[in-house]
Amino acid sequence: MLGINYKKIHSNSVGYKTDYEMYSMDFEEFLWAKGYSQKQIDSILSHMIGNKPFNDNEMTVFKSLFLDYCVLGGMPAVVKLYIETGTFSGTLDIQEQIRLDYEEDVRKYAEGLDQAKIIKVYRSVPSQLAKENKKFQFNKIEKNARSREYTGCIEWLVDSGIIKECNCLQYPELPLKGNVEENKYKLYYSDTGLLISALDEEAQEDLRINKNLGVYKGALYENFVAEAFVKQGLGLFYYKKENSTLEEDFFVRTQNNLVPVEVKSNNDQSKSLSSLIQNKNYSDISYGIKLGDFNIGHANNIYTFPYFCVFKIKEYLKKKDCE
C-alpha cells in the first residue's frame, strides 16, 4: 500500500525525488529466473520483426514456459518457490495468502470508504470476466447496486495497484485520452496468477495440471494481455459498438497508428478486426494484431503472434513504426 500511503506525505521536495511504479515480475523476468539468456529472450522479438514463424521446438518450449508463468503469475515469493522446487506445489497456498493480505490491507488502509464494498468489488472481478460481456456491471456485485456507491471503491483499488481499469473508447480513433466513456470499463487483476488462484476449486486442477486456460472463456488470456500491456507502459482501451456489431478487446497506439489487438481463445474468424482495418471510416487504423494459440503469420494486414510474444509488443510497435 505504498502508493496509497504516499499521498499522505504533506510536503514533497520538488526536484529531489523520482516516482516509480512497481509491478509483479513480467514474462521476461520469469525467463531470467528460469536461466534463459537475454539473447534467447531477444530472439522472440527478432522473430516478430522478421515475421518469421517459430520452429516446432521453439513453440513447444516457449508455450510451456508461458503457461507456467500464467498459472504462477509474477509475485516473487510464488516464482521463488516454483524455481526452488520445480513444481507448482505450495504456490497456490502463497497466492491465496497474498489475496487474503490484500483484503486485510483494505481494512487497514481504506479510510473514509466502505471497506466491505471495496472487498466485494475485488472479489467480483473473476466472475465479471467470465461473462461474455466483460464490461464491469455493478448489479453483478449485489442486486440494485448503483455506480455512485462503488466508484470510489474502484478508484481505491486502482490506486493501490490491485486491479487495472480498461477504458471503453467512444470511437476507435486517435487520440485515446479524452476519447473514453467514463462509465464503461472492464477491470482486470494486476497479476493473472492471483486471478487464477481466485477461481473455483473445480477449475484449479484443469488449469494447473492440464494448463487449459481456455476453460474460462478467454478471460485469463485477456487478463494476461492487459497485465503485459500495463507492465510495458501501454494504456488499456477497448471498444464496443452500442449494437454489438463491432467489438475489439484492446487498442494500443504508435506515433502514427491506432492498432487494434484481438485476443483469441479459439480459431474463430476475426470479423471485428477485419472490419476495423478495411473500413475507411477508421482512418487511424491500417493494420491489426491477433494474439492466440498459433504461430507467427501475416495476412490481410493482420499480424498474428502466439501469446508468449505479448511482452515484446511495445518494442515491436516501435520498430514497425520506423519502417
C-alpha positions in Angstrom: 0.0 0.0 0.0 2.9 2.4 -0.5 1.1 4.2 -3.3 -1.9 4.8 -1.0 0.1 6.0 2.0 2.4 8.1 -0.2 -0.5 10.5 -0.7 -0.4 11.3 3.0 3.0 13.0 2.8 2.4 16.7 3.4 5.5 18.1 1.8 7.4 16.8 -1.2 10.8 18.1 -2.1 10.3 19.0 -5.8 13.3 18.0 -7.9 14.7 15.7 -5.3 12.6 12.6 -5.9 11.7 10.2 -8.7 8.5 8.2 -8.7 8.5 4.6 -9.9 5.5 2.3 -10.3 6.4 -1.3 -9.4 4.7 -4.4 -10.7 5.0 -8.2 -10.2 7.5 -9.9 -12.5 6.8 -9.9 -16.2 7.4 -12.8 -18.6 10.9 -11.6 -19.4 11.9 -11.5 -15.7 10.3 -15.0 -15.3 12.6 -16.3 -18.2 15.6 -14.7 -16.4 14.6 -16.6 -13.3 14.4 -19.8 -15.3 18.0 -19.2 -16.5 17.3 -18.1 -20.1 19.9 -15.6 -21.6 19.0 -12.2 -22.9 20.0 -13.4 -26.4 17.4 -16.3 -26.2 14.7 -13.9 -25.0 15.5 -11.2 -27.7 15.2 -13.9 -30.3 11.4 -13.7 -29.7 11.4 -10.1 -30.8 13.6 -10.9 -33.8 11.0 -13.5 -35.0 8.3 -10.9 -34.6 10.1 -8.2 -36.5 11.1 -10.6 -39.3 7.7 -12.2 -39.5 9.5 -15.5 -39.1 7.5 -18.4 -37.6 9.0 -20.3 -34.7 10.0 -23.9 -35.3 8.2 -26.7 -33.5 10.7 -27.0 -30.7 10.7 -23.2 -30.0 6.9 -23.2 -30.0 6.7 -26.1 -27.6 9.3 -24.7 -25.1 8.1 -21.0 -25.1 4.4 -22.0 -24.9 5.1 -24.3 -22.0 7.0 -21.6 -20.1 4.3 -19.1 -20.9 1.5 -21.4 -19.5 3.6 -22.0 -16.3 4.0 -18.2 -15.9 0.3 -17.6 -16.4 -0.6 -20.1 -13.6 2.1 -18.8 -11.3 1.9 -15.1 -12.0 4.8 -12.8 -11.2 4.6 -12.5 -7.4 8.3 -13.0 -6.3 7.5 -15.4 -3.5 5.5 -17.6 -5.8 8.1 -17.7 -8.5 10.9 -18.3 -6.0 9.1 -21.4 -4.6 8.5 -22.7 -8.1 12.1 -22.3 -9.1 13.4 -23.9 -5.9 11.1 -27.0 -6.1 10.5 -27.3 -9.9 6.8 -27.9 -9.2 3.6 -25.9 -8.5 3.4 -27.5 -5.0 2.7 -24.9 -2.4 2.3 -22.0 -4.8 -1.5 -21.9 -4.6 -1.2 -21.5 -0.8 1.1 -18.5 -1.2 -1.2 -16.9 -3.8 -4.3 -17.4 -1.6 -2.4 -15.8 1.3 -1.5 -12.8 -0.8 -5.1 -12.3 -1.7 -6.1 -12.5 1.9 -3.4 -10.0 2.7 -4.8 -7.6 0.1 -8.2 -7.8 1.8 -6.5 -7.2 5.2 -4.8 -4.1 3.7 -8.2 -2.8 2.6 -9.4 -3.0 6.2 -6.2 -1.3 7.4 -5.7 1.5 4.8 -9.1 2.3 3.2 -10.2 5.3 5.2 -13.4 7.1 4.6 -14.7 4.4 2.3 -17.0 1.4 2.8 -14.3 -1.3 3.2 -16.9 -4.1 2.7 -17.8 -2.7 -0.7 -14.1 -2.5 -1.8 -13.7 -6.2 -1.0 -16.9 -7.0 -2.8 -15.6 -5.3 -5.9 -12.3 -7.1 -5.7 -13.9 -10.5 -5.2 -16.3 -9.9 -8.1 -13.7 -9.4 -10.8 -13.2 -13.1 -11.7 -16.9 -13.7 -12.2 -17.3 -10.4 -14.2 -14.5 -11.5 -16.5 -16.2 -14.9 -17.0 -19.2 -13.3 -18.7 -19.5 -13.0 -22.4 -19.9 -9.2 -21.9 -16.9 -8.4 -19.7 -18.0 -4.8 -19.1 -18.0 -4.3 -15.3 -21.6 -4.3 -14.0 -22.5 -3.2 -10.5 -25.6 -5.3 -10.4 -23.4 -8.4 -10.6 -22.0 -7.4 -7.2 -25.3 -7.2 -5.5 -28.9 -6.6 -6.6 -29.8 -2.9 -7.1 -26.2 -1.7 -6.6 -25.5 1.7 -8.0 -22.3 3.1 -9.6 -22.2 6.1 -7.2 -22.0 3.6 -4.3 -18.9 1.9 -5.7 -17.0 4.3 -7.9 -14.7 5.4 -5.0 -14.1 1.8 -4.1 -12.9 1.0 -7.7 -10.7 4.1 -7.7 -9.1 3.0 -4.4 -8.4 -0.5 -5.8 -6.9 1.0 -9.0 -4.8 3.5 -7.0 -3.5 0.6 -4.8 -2.4 -1.3 -7.9 -4.5 -4.3 -7.0 -6.7 -4.1 -10.1 -6.3 -2.3 -13.5 -9.0 -0.4 -15.4 -9.6 -0.8 -19.2 -11.5 2.1 -20.6 -14.1 1.9 -23.4 -13.4 4.2 -26.3 -16.2 6.4 -27.6 -14.9 5.8 -31.1 -11.9 3.9 -32.5 -9.7 6.9 -33.3 -6.8 8.9 -32.0 -6.2 10.4 -29.6 -7.0 7.8 -26.9 -7.1 10.0 -23.8 -10.2 12.2 -23.8 -11.9 9.7 -26.1 -13.3 7.4 -23.4 -16.8 6.7 -22.0 -16.5 7.4 -18.3 -19.0 4.8 -17.1 -17.9 1.9 -19.3 -14.9 -0.1 -18.4 -13.5 -3.6 -17.7 -11.5 -4.5 -14.6 -8.6 -6.9 -14.5 -6.4 -8.3 -11.8 -2.9 -6.8 -11.9 -1.5 -10.4 -11.7 -3.0 -13.2 -13.7 -1.6 -15.8 -11.3 -3.7 -14.3 -8.5 -6.7 -14.3 -10.7 -6.3 -18.0 -11.4 -5.9 -18.7 -7.7 -9.2 -17.0 -7.1 -11.2 -19.3 -9.4 -13.3 -22.2 -8.1 -11.6 -25.4 -7.0 -13.0 -27.4 -9.9 -11.1 -25.1 -12.4 -7.9 -25.2 -10.5 -7.0 -28.8 -11.4 -7.7 -28.3 -15.0 -5.6 -25.1 -15.0 -2.6 -26.4 -13.0 -2.4 -29.9 -14.4 -3.7 -29.5 -18.0 -2.8 -25.8 -18.5 -6.2 -25.3 -20.1 -6.5 -21.5 -19.9 -9.3 -21.5 -22.4 -11.7 -23.1 -19.9 -12.6 -19.6 -18.6 -14.0 -18.1 -21.9 -10.8 -16.4 -22.8 -10.8 -14.2 -19.7 -7.5 -15.5 -18.5 -5.7 -14.8 -21.7 -7.4 -11.3 -21.8 -6.2 -10.6 -18.3 -2.7 -11.7 -19.2 -2.6 -9.4 -22.2 -3.9 -6.5 -20.1 -1.3 -7.2 -17.4 1.5 -7.4 -20.0 0.4 -4.1 -21.6 0.4 -2.3 -18.3 3.9 -3.6 -17.4 5.1 -2.2 -20.7 3.6 1.2 -20.0 0.8 0.8 -22.5 -2.7 2.1 -21.7 -5.7 -0.1 -21.5 -8.5 0.7 -24.0 -11.3 -1.3 -25.7 -14.2 -0.6 -28.0 -17.8 -2.0 -28.2 -20.4 -0.5 -30.5 -23.8 0.0 -28.9 -25.5 -2.5 -31.2 -22.7 -5.1 -30.5 -21.9 -5.5 -34.2 -18.3 -4.3 -33.6 -16.2 -5.1 -30.6 -12.4 -5.1 -30.0 -10.5 -6.4 -27.0 -7.7 -3.8 -26.8 -6.2 -0.8 -28.6 -2.6 0.4 -28.5 -1.2 3.4 -30.3 2.1 4.2 -32.0 3.2 7.7 -33.1 1.3 7.3 -36.4 -1.3 4.5 -35.9 -4.1 3.2 -33.8 -3.6 -0.6 -33.6 -6.5 -2.9 -32.6 -5.4 -6.0 -30.7 -7.6 -9.1 -30.7 -7.2 -11.9 -28.1 -8.4 -15.3 -29.3 -9.1 -18.3 -27.2 -10.1 -20.3 -30.3 -9.6 -20.2 -34.1 -12.7 -18.3 -35.0 -12.6 -15.6 -37.6 -11.7 -12.1 -36.6 -14.6 -10.2 -38.1 -14.3 -7.1 -36.0 -10.6 -6.8 -36.5 -11.0 -7.1 -40.3 -13.8 -4.5 -40.3 -11.7 -2.0 -38.4 -8.8 -2.4 -40.9 -10.9 -2.4 -44.1 -13.4 0.3 -43.2 -12.2 3.7 -44.5 -14.2 5.4 -41.7 -11.5 4.3 -39.3 -8.7 6.2 -40.9 -6.2 5.9 -37.9 -6.2 2.1 -38.4 -4.1 0.5 -41.1 -3.2 -2.9 -39.5 -4.1 -5.0 -36.5 -2.6 -7.7 -34.2 -4.2 -11.0 -33.3 -2.9 -13.0 -30.3 -3.7 -16.7 -29.9 -2.5 -20.2 -29.7 -0.9 -20.2 -33.1 2.4 -19.3 -34.8 3.6 -16.0 -36.3 1.9 -15.0 -39.5 0.6 -12.2 -41.7 -2.4 -11.8 -43.9 -4.8 -9.0 -44.9 -2.9 -6.5 -42.7 -3.4 -8.7 -39.6 -0.2 -9.8 -37.8 -0.6 -12.9 -35.7 1.5 -13.8 -32.8 1.5 -16.5 -30.1 0.5 -15.3 -26.7 4.0 -15.6 -25.3 5.1 -12.7 -27.6 2.9 -10.1 -26.0 5.6 -8.9 -23.6 7.5 -7.6 -26.6 4.6 -5.8 -28.3 5.7 -2.3 -27.4 9.2 -2.9 -28.8 7.7 -4.5 -31.9 5.4 -1.5 -32.5 8.4 1.0 -32.2 10.4 -1.0 -34.7 7.4 -1.3 -37.1 6.6 2.5 -36.8 10.1 3.2 -38.1 9.6 1.1 -41.3 
